[in-house]
Amino acid sequence: MRLDPQPLFRRVITPWYDGPVACWVVIVMMAGVLLFSIAGIVVARRNPDFHGHTWVPALLLLAGLFVLLSTVVRLLRRRLGRRVRSNGE
C-alpha cells in the first residue's frame, strides 16, 4: 500500500527567517531604509554639487519598496491562506 504524498494533516513548516516575527522585523527595518533614502534624496536635491548622485538614494528607495511590498504580500497571502483553510476549504 502506498503512502499518500499529500496528507491532509501535515502542516507547512516555515523556516525561522520567513516567520511572522522575522517578516515584521524586515518591514520595520525597510521603513527605516525608506526614510533614510528619502532624506538622501532631499539632501542631494538641495546641494547642486550632488544632483548627479541623486540616483543612489533613489535606487535605495526602489529596492526598499520592493522588499517591503514583497514582505507585506507574503504576510497577507499566508494570513488569507490560513483563513481560507480554517473555513473548511
Backbone bond lengths (Angstrom), bond angles and torsions (degrees), N, CA, C in turn:
res aa  C-N    CA-C-N  psi(-1)  N-CA   C-N-CA  omega(-1)  CA-C   N-CA-C  phi
1 M - - - 1.432 - - 1.540 109.03 -
2 R 1.314 116.78 132.00 1.455 121.71 -178.32 1.529 111.22 -82.16
3 L 1.338 113.75 151.44 1.457 119.41 174.17 1.521 109.03 -85.77
4 D 1.302 115.12 143.32 1.462 120.26 179.07 1.532 108.84 -71.78
5 P 1.334 118.55 122.10 1.466 119.68 -178.57 1.528 112.96 -72.28
6 Q 1.306 118.59 -18.06 1.460 123.21 -179.23 1.533 110.34 -124.97
7 P 1.320 119.47 67.78 1.467 119.08 -179.99 1.530 110.92 -68.41
8 L 1.313 115.85 149.65 1.452 121.32 -176.77 1.529 113.00 -74.68
9 F 1.312 117.29 -24.97 1.453 120.55 -174.35 1.526 112.85 -86.43
10 R 1.314 118.38 -6.77 1.457 120.80 -177.46 1.525 110.13 -78.27
11 R 1.333 115.89 127.58 1.463 121.31 177.36 1.515 109.65 -92.73
12 V 1.314 115.24 148.65 1.451 120.52 176.24 1.525 107.79 -79.30
13 I 1.316 116.38 125.97 1.456 121.19 179.83 1.521 107.47 -98.20
14 T 1.325 116.08 115.47 1.457 119.80 179.11 1.521 109.17 -89.69
15 P 1.322 117.23 140.79 1.465 119.23 177.44 1.530 110.98 -66.88
16 W 1.324 116.71 161.52 1.460 121.30 -175.52 1.519 112.20 -59.43
17 Y 1.330 117.69 -34.79 1.456 120.57 -176.30 1.528 112.13 -79.36
18 D 1.325 118.23 -3.36 1.454 121.78 177.86 1.524 111.05 -118.08
19 G 1.310 117.11 12.92 1.457 121.44 179.40 1.517 111.18 -78.99
20 P 1.317 116.14 170.16 1.470 119.38 -177.22 1.528 113.14 -63.39
21 V 1.320 118.08 -38.00 1.466 120.09 -178.71 1.526 109.85 -65.98
22 A 1.325 117.02 -45.00 1.463 120.73 179.06 1.527 110.70 -63.71
23 C 1.319 117.38 -37.82 1.469 120.11 178.71 1.523 110.74 -65.95
24 W 1.325 118.01 -39.60 1.464 120.17 178.18 1.525 111.34 -67.85
25 V 1.322 117.09 -35.57 1.462 120.04 175.89 1.529 109.67 -63.64
26 V 1.332 117.00 -42.39 1.462 120.96 178.18 1.525 110.45 -62.97
27 I 1.322 118.05 -41.03 1.463 121.31 179.91 1.529 110.53 -62.83
28 V 1.317 117.53 -44.35 1.468 121.09 179.39 1.526 110.38 -64.71
29 M 1.330 117.40 -43.54 1.461 120.74 179.79 1.527 110.91 -64.58
30 M 1.322 117.72 -40.22 1.464 120.30 179.58 1.528 111.45 -68.82
31 A 1.325 117.54 -30.44 1.470 119.53 174.19 1.523 109.60 -63.71
32 G 1.324 117.12 -39.75 1.462 120.44 175.53 1.521 112.03 -64.82
33 V 1.325 116.95 -40.38 1.468 120.87 177.76 1.523 110.32 -63.60
34 L 1.326 117.17 -40.23 1.462 120.64 178.75 1.533 110.97 -63.33
35 L 1.322 117.23 -43.55 1.458 120.06 177.72 1.526 111.36 -63.63
36 F 1.327 116.66 -40.82 1.452 121.86 178.52 1.528 111.27 -63.43
37 S 1.328 116.75 -42.18 1.464 119.65 -179.25 1.530 111.61 -70.80
38 I 1.332 117.90 -35.13 1.466 120.35 175.76 1.527 110.14 -64.73
39 A 1.330 116.71 -41.46 1.467 119.91 176.15 1.525 110.46 -62.67
40 G 1.331 117.58 -38.04 1.458 120.92 177.56 1.516 112.32 -64.72
41 I 1.307 117.05 -39.48 1.471 120.77 177.93 1.533 109.94 -65.07
42 V 1.327 116.83 -43.15 1.466 120.43 -179.92 1.529 110.35 -62.33
43 V 1.325 116.86 -45.27 1.462 120.26 -179.37 1.521 110.69 -66.28
44 A 1.317 117.79 -41.24 1.460 120.89 -179.29 1.523 111.66 -66.93
45 R 1.321 117.53 -32.79 1.466 119.72 179.59 1.536 111.90 -79.03
46 R 1.318 118.69 -24.88 1.472 121.40 179.28 1.529 111.92 -74.89
47 N 1.315 116.73 -35.24 1.457 121.21 -176.54 1.528 108.90 -97.75
48 P 1.330 119.31 117.56 1.474 121.39 -177.60 1.527 113.34 -62.84
49 D 1.329 117.49 -24.46 1.463 119.78 178.71 1.527 112.00 -68.57
50 F 1.310 117.32 -24.04 1.462 121.27 -175.66 1.519 113.94 -105.19
51 H 1.310 118.58 8.14 1.475 120.85 -179.47 1.526 111.55 -57.95
52 G 1.317 117.20 -35.51 1.465 120.48 -179.28 1.516 113.34 -71.75
53 H 1.318 116.30 -14.74 1.466 120.05 -177.81 1.524 112.82 -104.15
54 T 1.308 117.49 13.61 1.463 120.99 179.66 1.519 111.52 -65.73
55 W 1.323 117.87 -22.41 1.453 121.37 -178.33 1.535 111.66 -65.05
56 V 1.323 118.17 -26.27 1.474 119.84 -178.17 1.532 110.79 -66.52
57 P 1.338 120.25 -54.94 1.472 117.96 177.25 1.529 112.84 -67.57
58 A 1.340 116.87 -27.37 1.468 118.80 177.50 1.526 110.22 -67.48
59 L 1.325 117.03 -40.63 1.462 120.91 176.40 1.529 110.91 -64.97
60 L 1.324 116.50 -39.19 1.459 121.18 176.38 1.530 110.50 -63.10
61 L 1.321 116.45 -39.32 1.465 120.86 177.53 1.523 110.95 -63.03
62 L 1.327 117.40 -45.61 1.471 120.56 179.90 1.525 111.42 -64.50
63 A 1.328 116.91 -42.70 1.467 120.08 179.75 1.532 110.67 -65.00
64 G 1.339 116.54 -42.29 1.467 120.09 178.12 1.518 112.21 -63.60
65 L 1.335 116.41 -40.90 1.469 119.93 177.04 1.521 111.64 -62.90
66 F 1.338 116.69 -41.11 1.459 120.28 179.24 1.525 111.17 -61.87
67 V 1.321 117.17 -46.09 1.470 120.66 179.98 1.527 110.28 -65.92
68 L 1.325 116.96 -42.44 1.458 120.86 -179.79 1.521 111.50 -62.52
69 L 1.327 117.15 -47.65 1.462 120.21 -178.79 1.524 112.27 -66.90
70 S 1.340 116.89 -39.39 1.463 118.31 179.30 1.528 111.48 -66.61
71 T 1.320 117.30 -34.18 1.469 120.16 177.98 1.529 110.78 -70.92
72 V 1.319 117.42 -40.75 1.469 120.68 177.72 1.525 110.37 -63.77
73 V 1.329 117.23 -42.72 1.468 120.75 178.14 1.524 110.32 -62.44
74 R 1.327 117.17 -40.62 1.472 120.74 178.74 1.516 110.87 -61.80
75 L 1.338 117.32 -44.30 1.463 120.10 178.62 1.528 111.66 -65.29
76 L 1.328 116.69 -41.82 1.469 119.24 179.62 1.524 111.98 -64.94
77 R 1.313 117.03 -42.70 1.473 119.66 178.05 1.520 111.46 -61.33
78 R 1.318 116.01 -42.22 1.461 119.21 179.80 1.524 110.85 -65.10
79 R 1.344 117.08 -42.51 1.459 120.12 -179.21 1.526 111.45 -68.05
80 L 1.337 116.89 -42.83 1.465 119.61 179.46 1.521 110.93 -68.74
81 G 1.313 117.41 -35.38 1.467 120.15 177.44 1.519 111.91 -65.96
82 R 1.324 116.25 -37.88 1.464 120.51 178.59 1.523 110.37 -68.53
83 R 1.337 116.55 -37.74 1.460 120.98 -179.79 1.522 110.52 -67.84
84 V 1.347 118.02 -38.70 1.461 121.47 179.33 1.513 109.87 -67.76
85 R 1.349 117.17 -42.54 1.475 119.73 -179.29 1.527 111.11 -66.32
86 S 1.328 118.06 -34.12 1.467 119.55 -178.57 1.537 111.52 -74.90
87 N 1.324 118.06 -19.97 1.462 121.19 178.95 1.526 112.83 -83.45
88 G 1.314 117.95 0.87 1.449 119.67 174.34 1.504 115.13 111.54
89 E 1.283 119.16 3.32 1.464 119.71 -179.86 1.495 111.03 -92.91
